[in-house]
Amino acid sequence: MKKGDKIDLLPFISSVRESFSLLLKNPHIFIPDILLILLTGAFAFLFLSMNNLLQPLLRGSFTLDLFQNQFQALLSYTPSFIKLILSFLFLLSLNVLVGISLVSTRYELIRAAVQHEPTTLLNAFRQGRKYFFSLFILKFVIGLLYALPLIFISWIFFQYPASGAFVITFTAILWALFRFMLFFAYPILYSTKRGIQSFRISIQTFFKHSKYTIICVLIFTSVHFLLAFIFAVLPLQWWKISLQNNLLQYTPLAWIIFLAVRIFAMNIWLIVWESSLSFATYKRLPR
């Protein structure tokens, strides 16, 4: 698309349609992220159990003070403190190792689905391992890119508190720019096999197809805000309905269902759909 050309909306409509269709026809794409959520919870449970922090949480008379006292006792006793640090670092490293592998599997499953290549979960896991190092470095660089300005801007805010509005606005603009420039980093990595060069190619793709990229990100952001709004309103509506219809006794069950649906929608479906949308859109970008 040349500068000044009108935007053809058909690719966006096709990309959105395909991104939804991929997930409906290939529900196994969700499995890596479901496993990641479950394993992260298991690692957190194991960490608390190894450091005797689980028992205060499971007591019927649990209070925050009780948990804080137990945690402070660990910090004040050197062997327990060392065990706390080592177990945290070990489980965090294990979670990163497993997490990168599962995320890479998700990207490989989506890439195969977009390119209409038959694959299985096990085969996608094997293929995804080839990208482990590149994906780890890419995520580390992107994370650093977001973190460094935040650290610098936070320092400015603490030095000059009156600049709060400016700092927040500047950070939001900077992060939005990063979001646009790196939206296609993962499709490029898995579609072109260019490794860490995907970072540079993604930035070049943004400047070459900025209108396409911005509209695609805005589509995803709109869906994100819509879901966030729905899950913010639902609890309020439940209280209103339950009070009017004497359904308060079902509140614990309703909260369990609500939290399960919210975790799936916001922490699994939305993330997977974003990947699906970026891969489907990248395939249709003018070359």
N, C-alpha and C positions, 0 to 999 in steps of 0.2 A: 504494500500500500504506500503510495507516494504521499509526500506532505501536501496537505490541502485537499486530498481526495475525501469524498464522503465515506462514512463508515457503513459497511454492509452488515446489517444486523443478522442476516441469515446464519453466519458462522457461530454467533453467540447463542442463537436459538437452538441450533444443531448441537452445540457443545453442552448446553444445559440439559437438553433432552437426552443426549448420550450419557452424560455423567450420572443421571438418575437411572437410566436404563441399565447401565453397567452394574450398578449395585443391586438392582432388582433381579437381574438375570444371574448374577454371580455373588450370592450372599456369603460365600466362603471368604470373600475379600475382607469381611469384618473379623474373621477369626484371629489374625495376628494381633489386632488392637484389643480384642476381648481378652486374649491370653495375657497381653501386657498389663492390662488393668488388674487382672486376677493375680498375676505374679508380683506386681508391685505391692498389692495388698498383703500377699503372703510374706514378702520380704519385710514389710513394716511390722507385721505380726511377729515374725521371727526376731526382729531387732528388739521389740518391746519385751518379748519373752526372755531373750538371752540376758537382758539387763534388769530383770525383775521389775519392769515398769508395766507389765500387763495386769498384774493382780490388782493394783489400785484402780485401774480402769473398769475391771469386771465386778468390783464390789458393789453391792446394792446401795451402800451409803457413800458412793463416790462423790468427792468434792475436788475442786481444782487445787485447794490447799494441800490435800493429801497427796496428790500427784506431784506437786511442786516440792514437797518435803522429801519424797522418795527420790526425786531427781537431784535435789541438792545434796542428799546423802551420797549419791553416786559420785558427784563432783568433788566432794570433800575427802573421799577415800581413794588414794592414788591407784591401787590395783583395779578398782571398779571403774575409775575414770579412764584408765588405759584400755580396759576391756570395752568400754562404751565407744571410745574413739575408733579402735581397731575394728569392732563389729560394724560400726557405721560405715567406715571406709570400704570394708570388704563387701558388705551387702549393696552399697551404692555402686561399686565397681561391677558387681555381678548384675545389678539391675541395668546399668548402662550397656554392658555386654549383651545381655538378653534383649534389651530394648532396641538397640541398633539392629540386631539380627531380625527381630520381628517387624520393625518398621521397613527394613529393606525388603522383607518378604511381601509386605503390603504393596510397596511400590512396584515390585516385579509382577505381582498378580494384576495390578491395574495396567501396567505397560502391556502385558500379554493380552488382557481383555480389550484394550484400545486397539491393538494391532491385530485382533482376531486370531491370536495364536492359542491353541489348546494347551493347557498346563494344569498341574495339580498343586496342591498346597505344599507337598513335599518337594516337588521339583522347583517351585518358586523359592522355597527356602534355600535349596542348594544353589540356585542361580543368584539369589540375593546375597549370599556370602561373598561372591566375587566383588561386590560393591561395598563390603563392610568398611574397609579402611577409608575409601573415598567419601562414603556417607558420613563417617565419624568426623573426618577432617572438615567436611563441608558444614556440618551442623555446628562444630566447634567454632569455626570462623564466623558463621552467621550469628551464633550466640555472643561471641566476642564483639561483633559489630554493633549489636544492640546494647551490650553491657557497658562498653567503654564510654559512649556519650552520656549514658545514665549516671555513671560515676562522676564524670566531669561536671555535668549539669547539677547533680546533687551537691557537689562541693560549692558551686557558685551560689546555689540556693541558701546553704548554711552560712556562707560568707555575706550574702546580700539578701536577706529574707524578703525585702520589698519587691524583689524581682520574681516572685512566685508565679504570677500570671504569665510573664514572658517565658520563664523556664518551662512551664507546663506546655504552653503553646509551641515553643520551639521543639521540645521533645516529641510531641505528637506529630508535627510536620516531618521531623527527621525520621521517625519510625515508619510513618506512612510512605515516605520515599523509599526506605529500605524494603518495605513490603512490596511495593510495585516492582522494584528492580530485581528482587529475588523470587518472584512468584513462580517463575518457570525453571528455577535451578534444579529441582528434582526430576521433572520430566526430561530436561536436557541431559542430566547425568545418566538416566536409565535408557534414554532413546538414542543417544549418540555415543555413550561409553567414553566420554571425554575426561572422566575423573574430576579432579579439583578445578580443571579449566571450566567446568560448568558454571562456576561462580562468575567468571569473567564473561562467558557467553550469555548468561542470563541478564547481566547488566546491559550488554550490547543489544540483546533482544528487546529489552525495555525501551531503549532509545530509538530502536528501529521501528518498533510496533507499540509505541507508548499509548495510543488511543485504545488499541485492543486490550492491552494489559490493564489499564486503569478501569475500563468497563468491566472486565472479567473480575477484578478484585472487588469492585463495587457490588457486583452481583452476589459474590460470596458474603461480603460484609452485610448486605441487606438481609440475607437469609439468617446470618448469625445474630443480628440485632432482633430480628423477628422472633427467633427461638428464645433468645434471652428475655424478651418482653413477655412472651407467653408463659415461660416458667416463673417469671416474677409475679404475674397476675394470678396464676392458678391457685397458689395457697390462699390468697385473699378471697377468691371466689369459693373455695372449698369451705372456709369458715362461714361465709354468708349462707351457702346452701345447707351446710350441716346444722346451723342454728335454726334455720327456717323449717327443716324437715326432721329434726331430732336424730341426727346421724353422728353426733359427737363420739359415740362409742366406737365408731369405725375409723376415727382419726389416726391411731397408730398404724393400721393397715394401709390407710390412704397415704400416709407419709412414706411408708416403705415402698409402695408402688410408685409414688411421685419421685422419690430419690433414685430408684432403679431406672425409671424412664428418663429422668434428667441426665443421669450419668451416661446412659447409652446415647442420648440425643446430642449432648454437648461435648462429651469426651470421647465418643467413638464415631457416631454417624457423621457429625459435622467435620471432624478431622479427615475421615476417609472420603467424604464427599468433596472436600476441598482438593484432595489429591486427585480424585477422579476428574474434577472439573479442570484442573490445571493440565493434566495429561491430554484430555479431550480437546481443550482449546489450543494447546501447543501443536497438536497434530494438524490443526486447521489454519495456523498462522501462515500468511503469504511468505513464500521463500524468496 
